[in-house]
Amino acid sequence: MFVSFEGGDGVGKSTQVVLLARHLTAQGHEVVVTREPGGTPLGLELRQAVLHGDDLDPRTEALLYATDRAHHVASVVRPALARGASVVTDRYLDSSVAYQGTGRDLGADEVERLNLWAVDGLLPDLTVLLDLDPVVGLARLTGDPDRLESAGDEFHRRTRQAFLDRAAADPGRWVVIDAAQAPDVVAAQVQQRLAALPRAGVGA
């Protein structure tokens, strides 16, 4: 199966990725844990450029994310799914639709088309939206903020709403979970939703 975690900065995606991977491993799955950007050596270079490098215009930013995603899917995600592993990723194409499409005002539909082309139509079996007031999420962060974390309150409000709108439009793929809850409570809710997935053809 293929599971992605989405949401704003500081909502606990990395924690939940690890908790779900442990849960799936305990069930006997081979689990590949990854992230975007940065799930490959090339992705690490692109991550540095797009999040911490020189200022980028919005279209360049969107194209770099799509480049990372195309390579990530071709070299990590699809091979893992093909051999029967489960893939759990911290962010996927919905982040680009929310952040670049809506947050950067490039157009959600246009950015979605670009990224669906980049991944040859591959979507997760389940996308977990960890929803939290962006002011609360950003206050949880430590260290120097990256380019997106520094984009301002209005930007983060737009991206949060974009995530919520996408989840509402496709409830079969998405589950929205209140990220203000304790991590173990969130993890239990993720596992409950995952257990309801049909297994036939998962990850195909």
Secondary structure, 3 states (H helix, E strand, C coil): CEEEEECCCCCCHHHHHHHHHHHHHHCCCCEEEEECCCCCHHHHHHHHHHHHCCCCCHHHHHHHHHHHHHHHHHHHHHHHHHCCCEEEEECCHHHHHHHHHHHCCCCHHHHHHHHHHHCCCCCCCEEEEEECCHHHHHHCCCCCCCCCCCCCHHHHHHHHHHHHHHHHHCCCCEEEEECCCCHHHHHHHHHHHHHCCCCCCCCC
